[in-house]
Amino acid sequence: MANFVKAKEPEVELRIVPDGREYAGAIEVIGVWKGWWLTHRKLIGYVPKEVVAALDGANAKRIVRARLVRTFVDDEGFVDVTIQVVGPKSDFKRYQRQRRNDEGDVLFEAPDSH
């Protein structure tokens, strides 16, 4: 995973896994980076179940994309990757309900109307 984080222009992709190892309908987060001759892809995690459930409820799993927000690796090898799951603004009404995960973090929030 450190190769992904240290890459010049890392990207992320989402892949729906109907019979996923984590749970049915899981969405994998795939790290993508270019090497000398090849493009590399590696599973780096999963979209949280709560987000997948909200996307299922809005029938939006196939229209959302992942945006890489931040990557970090420390001297001891700890790696942190932060992504956002984003969708078309025109379809926002379908998945705008505010939801919170077990830690109380807001997963979906309506934008300011200003």
N, C-alpha and C positions, 0 to 999 in steps of 0.2 A: 504494500500500500504506500510505502514511502516514495516509491518511484512515481506514483500518480501525483502525490502531493508536491514533489519536487520538480515535476514536469514544467516546461515553459508555458504551455497553454492547456492546462487540464480542462476537461469538460465532463459533464455527467449526462447519462441517458436513463430513462425509465423502461423497464421491461415487465409486462404483466405475466405472471406465472400461474396459470389456472390451478395446478396441483402443486403449489409451492411447498418447500420444506417447512417454512415458518407457519403458514396457514393457507387455506384455499383462497385463491384470488390475490395472493401477495403481489406487491409491486417491488421488484428489485431495483436498487440504485447501482448503476454500472459506471465505474470510473473509466474515462477514455483519455488516452494521451498518445502522442506520436513519439516513436523511437527513431533510430537512425533510418530504418527502411520500412518498418511496419507500424501500424496503428494498434495499440494494445487496449484490451478491454478486460476489466476485472470487477467482480462483484465486490462492492464496498459496504453494502448494507441494505436495509429494507425501509420503505416508507412505513411509518407507524400505522398500526391497525386502525386507530381512530380516524386517521386521514383517509385511509382506503375505504372505510365504511361510509364516510361522508361523500366520497367520490362515487361510490356505488349508488348511494341514495340519490345522487344528482345525475346518475347515468353519465358521468364525466370522466371515467378512468381513461378512455382512449383519446381525449382531447387535451389533457394536461401534459406539461413538460417539466423538466427539472432545470433549475437555475443554480449554478454553483455560486455560493455567496462567499465562502471563506475556506481556506485550507491552512492547517498548522501542523508542524512537526517539531518536537523539541529535541534537545541533545540526547535524551534518554530513549528516544524512539516512540514517544507518545504521539499519536496521530489524531487530529480532529478535522472532520469535514462537515461543513454546514451547507445545506441546500434549501431552496424554496421550491415548493410544488406550485406551478403557475398555470393558468389557463387563459383562454381568450376573454378579454374584458367584456365583450358582447354577451357572453354566457354567464357572467358573474352572478346574476340572480339565481341561477341553478345551484350554486354552492356557496352562497354568502353567509349562511348561518354561522354564528360564532360557536366554536367548539373548543373545549379545553381537554388536554391530556391529563393523565393521572397526577402529574406534577403541578397542574394549574396553568400551564403555558397556553396562550391563545393560539389555536391552530388556524382558524379562519376568522377574519375580521372584516366587516364592511368598511370600504374606504370613506374618507371624509367627503361630505357632500359640498364642500366649499369650492 
